[in-house]
Amino acid sequence: MPDYLDDLRLAHVLADAADAATMDRFKALDLKVETKPDMTPVSEADKAAEELIRGHLQRARPRDAVLGEEYGVEGTGPRRWVIDPIDGTKNYVRGVPVWATLIALMEAGEGGFQPVVGVVSAPALGRRWWAARGYGAFAGRSLSSATRLQVSRVSELSDASFAYSSISGWEEQGRLDGFLDLTREVWRTRAYGDFWPYMMVAEGSVDLCAEPELSLWDMAATAIVVTEAGGTFTGLDGRPGPHSGNAAASNGLLHDELLGYLNQHY
């Protein structure tokens, strides 16, 4: 099995640099925010963090390709870094501390590119999660100060905690009835949003989460953290990994039921 620990160490260095840049502008009164063509916001901090990460990668891994939310894809080859400089920009620009930089390394393999390293760094929460293929998933302050992650063993929907981002996306896709039926079956629901529910699934504090519409850079890092913690990460179509344009993550024991509800009447 390839050893991805050097790549994981590099991903932590990239996250450290991004954290410094994003925290420096968090809650800044003169923060500049633009609207992208899809009507989502992008701040100067998003762009600066991605430029910083790309610059580091150009020096440290010049042969690797890079795909980022703000500047697209650069380079070709069997290894591709996938970056979301600030996942949760709407929170970031409003001063809500729930946002993170997502950094993943994907390698070409069967069924296309698959994540082999992922780091999710949420500096305003003081939290960081990471994983590498075959190495496990961890959370902590650094590689040397970490706790191994393990998904929950909850096996009944009536005992399960389900997290999501918002209701509107489910309605737009005609999946709202199944979504609402699921919320009635579970023990607890919370709309934590963005990267956070996936990390809670990996930690075992949430049992299920799903989102109806996502991009690869939203999912590549979170997918490997969930799976290396023993969980299951698929699209709503059941396809493993971050390739379906949407996501369902669970402790594995409840995954079929999760997909069943969200595809109900669809």
C-alpha positions in Angstrom: 0.0 0.0 0.0 1.4 3.5 -0.9 2.4 5.6 2.1 0.5 8.9 2.1 2.0 10.3 5.3 4.3 12.8 3.5 1.3 14.1 1.6 -0.7 14.3 4.8 2.0 16.2 6.5 2.1 18.6 3.5 -1.7 19.0 3.7 -1.3 20.1 7.4 1.3 22.7 6.3 -1.1 24.0 3.7 -3.9 24.1 6.2 -1.7 26.0 8.7 -1.0 28.7 6.0 -4.7 28.9 5.0 -5.8 29.2 8.6 -3.5 32.1 9.2 -4.8 33.9 6.2 -8.5 33.3 6.8 -8.4 34.1 10.5 -6.6 37.3 9.7 -9.6 38.5 7.7 -12.4 36.8 9.8 -14.8 39.5 11.1 -12.7 42.2 9.3 -14.9 45.3 8.8 -13.4 46.0 5.4 -13.7 42.4 4.1 -14.6 42.5 0.3 -17.3 40.2 -0.8 -18.4 39.5 -4.4 -21.2 37.4 -5.9 -20.3 34.6 -8.3 -22.4 33.8 -11.4 -24.2 31.1 -9.4 -25.2 33.8 -6.9 -23.0 32.4 -4.1 -20.7 34.8 -2.3 -16.9 34.7 -2.6 -14.7 36.8 -0.3 -11.2 38.1 -0.8 -10.2 35.6 1.9 -11.4 32.7 -0.3 -9.3 33.8 -3.2 -6.2 34.6 -1.0 -6.4 31.2 0.7 -6.6 29.3 -2.5 -3.8 31.3 -4.1 -1.6 30.6 -1.0 -2.3 26.9 -1.2 -1.7 26.7 -4.9 1.7 28.6 -4.5 2.8 26.1 -1.8 1.8 23.1 -4.0 3.6 24.5 -7.0 6.8 24.5 -5.0 6.3 21.2 -3.1 4.4 19.1 -5.7 5.0 20.7 -9.1 4.0 17.6 -11.0 0.6 17.3 -9.3 -2.6 18.8 -10.7 -4.7 21.2 -8.6 -8.5 21.7 -8.7 -9.9 24.6 -6.6 -13.3 26.2 -6.2 -12.1 29.7 -7.1 -9.6 29.1 -9.9 -10.5 25.8 -11.5 -8.2 23.0 -12.6 -4.5 23.4 -13.4 -2.3 20.6 -14.6 -2.9 16.9 -15.5 -1.7 13.5 -14.2 -2.7 10.8 -11.8 -2.5 12.9 -8.7 -4.8 15.9 -8.1 -5.1 18.2 -5.1 -8.7 19.4 -4.5 -9.2 22.6 -2.5 -12.2 24.5 -1.1 -10.5 27.5 0.5 -13.5 28.4 2.7 -16.3 25.9 2.9 -19.0 27.9 4.6 -18.4 31.3 3.0 -21.9 32.6 3.9 -21.0 31.9 7.6 -17.6 33.4 7.2 -18.9 36.7 5.8 -21.5 37.0 8.6 -19.0 36.3 11.4 -20.4 32.7 12.1 -17.4 30.5 13.1 -18.6 27.4 11.3 -16.4 27.3 8.2 -13.3 25.4 7.2 -10.6 24.9 4.6 -10.9 21.6 2.8 -7.8 20.0 1.3 -7.7 16.6 -0.4 -5.4 14.6 -2.5 -7.0 12.4 -5.1 -5.3 9.7 -7.1 -6.4 8.1 -10.4 -7.7 4.5 -9.9 -10.6 2.2 -10.7 -13.7 4.3 -11.1 -11.8 7.5 -11.6 -10.1 9.7 -9.1 -10.4 8.7 -5.4 -9.5 10.6 -2.3 -6.4 9.3 -0.5 -5.7 12.2 1.9 -8.0 14.7 3.4 -7.7 17.6 5.9 -10.6 19.7 7.2 -9.4 22.7 9.2 -11.9 24.9 11.1 -9.7 27.5 12.9 -12.5 29.6 14.3 -13.8 26.5 16.0 -10.3 25.5 17.0 -10.8 22.1 15.4 -9.1 20.0 12.7 -9.8 16.6 11.3 -7.8 14.5 8.9 -7.3 11.1 7.3 -5.2 9.1 4.8 -6.0 5.9 3.1 -5.2 2.9 5.3 -4.0 5.2 8.1 -7.3 6.0 9.8 -9.1 9.3 10.7 -8.0 11.7 13.5 -8.9 15.0 15.1 -6.7 17.3 17.2 -4.3 20.2 17.1 -1.6 18.4 15.2 -0.4 15.1 13.9 1.4 14.4 17.2 -1.6 15.5 19.3 -4.6 13.6 18.0 -7.5 11.4 18.8 -8.5 8.6 16.5 -12.1 8.9 15.1 -14.7 6.1 15.1 -18.3 6.3 13.8 -21.2 5.4 16.1 -22.8 2.0 16.5 -26.3 3.3 16.5 -28.4 0.8 14.5 -32.0 2.1 14.8 -33.3 5.2 13.1 -35.4 5.9 16.2 -32.1 6.4 18.1 -30.3 8.3 15.4 -29.2 11.9 15.0 -29.6 13.3 11.5 -27.8 16.5 10.3 -28.4 18.5 7.1 -27.8 22.0 5.7 -31.2 23.4 4.6 -34.6 22.3 3.4 -34.8 24.3 0.2 -32.5 22.1 -1.8 -34.5 19.0 -1.0 -37.7 20.7 -2.2 -36.1 21.9 -5.4 -35.2 18.3 -6.3 -38.6 16.8 -5.4 -37.1 14.9 -2.5 -38.8 16.9 0.3 -41.4 14.3 1.2 -38.8 11.6 1.8 -36.6 14.0 3.6 -39.4 15.0 6.0 -40.4 11.4 6.5 -36.8 10.7 7.6 -36.8 13.6 10.0 -40.0 12.1 11.6 -38.4 8.7 12.1 -35.1 9.8 13.7 -34.5 10.7 17.3 -33.0 14.2 16.5 -32.4 16.5 13.6 -30.1 19.5 13.4 -29.1 21.8 10.5 -25.4 22.2 11.3 -24.5 22.6 7.6 -21.4 22.5 5.4 -18.5 20.3 6.4 -19.4 20.0 10.1 -22.0 17.2 9.9 -19.6 14.9 8.1 -17.0 15.4 10.8 -19.6 14.7 13.4 -20.5 11.4 11.6 -16.7 10.6 11.7 -16.6 11.4 15.4 -19.7 9.4 16.2 -21.7 12.3 17.6 -24.1 12.3 14.6 -25.2 9.2 12.8 -26.5 10.4 9.4 -26.1 13.4 7.2 -26.9 14.3 3.6 -27.0 17.2 1.2 -28.8 17.3 -2.2 -26.3 19.4 -4.2 -22.5 19.6 -3.8 -19.3 20.0 -5.8 -16.3 17.7 -5.7 -14.3 20.2 -3.6 -17.1 20.2 -1.0 -16.8 16.4 -0.6 -13.3 15.1 -1.4 -11.7 15.8 2.0 -14.8 15.0 4.1 -15.4 11.7 2.2 -12.1 10.1 3.2 -12.4 11.3 6.8 -15.8 9.6 7.1 -14.7 6.3 5.4 -11.4 6.1 7.4 -13.4 6.5 10.6 -15.4 3.4 9.6 -18.4 5.2 8.0 -20.0 5.1 4.6 -19.9 8.0 2.1 -21.9 7.9 -1.1 -24.0 10.0 -3.5 -27.7 9.8 -3.1 -27.5 7.3 -5.9 -25.5 5.0 -3.7 -22.3 5.4 -5.7 -19.3 5.3 -3.3 -17.1 8.4 -3.0 -17.6 12.1 -3.8 -18.6 11.9 -7.5 -22.4 12.1 -7.6 -23.0 15.9 -7.1 -24.6 15.2 -3.8 -23.8 13.3 -0.6 -25.0 10.9 2.0 -22.8 9.9 4.9 -23.5 7.6 7.8 -22.1 5.2 10.3 -22.7 2.5 7.7 -25.4 0.6 9.7 -28.1 3.1 8.7 -27.0 3.9 5.2 -29.5 1.8 3.2 -32.4 3.3 5.2 -31.0 6.8 4.7 -30.8 6.4 0.9 -34.3 4.7 0.9 -35.9 7.7 2.5 -34.1 10.3 0.4 -34.9 8.6 -2.8 -38.5 7.9 -1.8 -41.0 9.0 -4.7 -38.0 10.4 -6.5 
